[in-house]
Amino acid sequence: MTQQKAPFFPKTKVIFSITLLVIIAIGELALHLNHLATWPAFACMVLFFLVHRDNKQIPNVIIGSCFGILQYPLIVAFIKALGPVIGLFTAQLIYILIFVFLIVLLMDVLPWVFNSHAFMLFIITAVAAKVPPGPQITEWVAIQLIGGTALVLGVAAIPKVVQIFMGASASSTQHSSH
């Protein structure tokens, strides 16, 4: 009796990977063809992977990410108000410290809003705002909410797709052996 060797690339991983690539291609095409930034949507998808595709974390990823993007106009207003008095860098630092303090303080009370996803999207937004055409906060929030949610839900559905293909594969194998 010979022991069957496990495949180098399990069929489930191949199906998962191909389905993920289709989701990425659809997202890229939809955003690119409409001349929209892709990063707000794909940042959510990446964050969903970082929480190990835990469906219970979807609200935290989506809402926290949106909250993070919305911090950019708030920090700009904060710096404009306090910068002339205490200096631009000091105003920026104070805002960041307050924001991080609130995340730590409120993460157990309002985890959908105050979480590491909010801080990550705040950082990404601050970097993206420096790239022409500059900050597009309303557009980025819409892309993140609609596109990010669509991508995250697409990734969340991949195990069902794998299950369908594996079920179809198993039933076709059973039918061909009869």
URUR-V519692 format. One record per residue. RES is the residue in one letter. D_CENTER is the distance of its C-alpha to the mean C-alpha in Angstrom with 2 decimals. Layout:
res:d_center
RES:D_CENTER
RES:D_CENTER
//
This chain:
res:d_center
M:48.02
T:45.27
Q:41.82
Q:39.09
K:36.60
A:32.88
P:31.21
F:29.43
F:26.43
P:26.30
K:26.10
T:23.17
K:21.05
V:22.34
I:21.51
F:17.97
S:17.50
I:19.19
T:17.25
L:13.89
L:15.60
V:16.78
I:13.42
I:12.24
A:15.68
I:15.68
G:12.48
E:13.97
L:17.35
A:16.56
L:15.00
H:17.53
L:20.47
N:19.80
H:19.56
L:16.15
A:13.67
T:10.94
W:8.85
P:7.36
A:6.10
F:5.35
A:3.75
C:0.89
M:3.33
V:4.62
L:4.23
F:5.46
F:7.90
L:8.87
V:10.02
H:11.91
R:10.60
D:12.51
N:12.66
K:14.12
Q:11.00
I:9.18
P:10.94
N:10.18
V:6.39
I:7.19
I:10.44
G:9.91
S:7.45
C:10.18
F:12.79
G:11.78
I:12.16
L:15.33
Q:16.74
Y:17.62
P:20.47
L:21.60
I:22.04
V:23.79
A:26.14
F:26.72
I:27.65
K:29.88
A:31.62
L:32.19
G:32.08
P:35.67
V:36.90
I:35.15
G:33.71
L:30.39
F:29.10
T:30.31
A:28.72
Q:25.32
L:25.72
I:26.85
Y:23.87
I:21.41
L:23.63
I:23.83
F:20.08
V:19.61
F:22.71
L:21.40
I:18.16
V:20.47
L:23.07
L:21.07
M:18.29
D:20.68
V:21.88
L:18.79
P:15.87
W:13.69
V:14.20
F:15.34
N:13.06
S:11.64
H:8.18
A:10.63
F:12.46
M:9.89
L:8.94
F:12.72
I:13.57
I:11.56
T:13.04
A:16.39
V:16.43
A:15.44
A:18.09
K:20.70
V:20.27
P:22.39
P:22.41
G:21.12
P:18.99
Q:17.99
I:16.49
T:17.27
E:15.99
W:12.67
V:12.28
A:13.42
I:11.14
Q:8.02
L:9.89
I:11.40
G:9.51
G:5.97
T:8.17
A:10.19
L:7.97
V:6.85
L:10.57
G:11.72
V:10.50
A:11.97
A:15.07
I:15.70
P:17.97
K:20.08
V:20.45
V:21.52
Q:23.86
I:25.35
F:26.02
M:27.40
G:29.51
A:30.78
S:31.46
A:33.27
S:35.33
S:36.29
T:37.38
Q:39.45
H:41.02
S:41.93
S:43.59
H:45.96
//
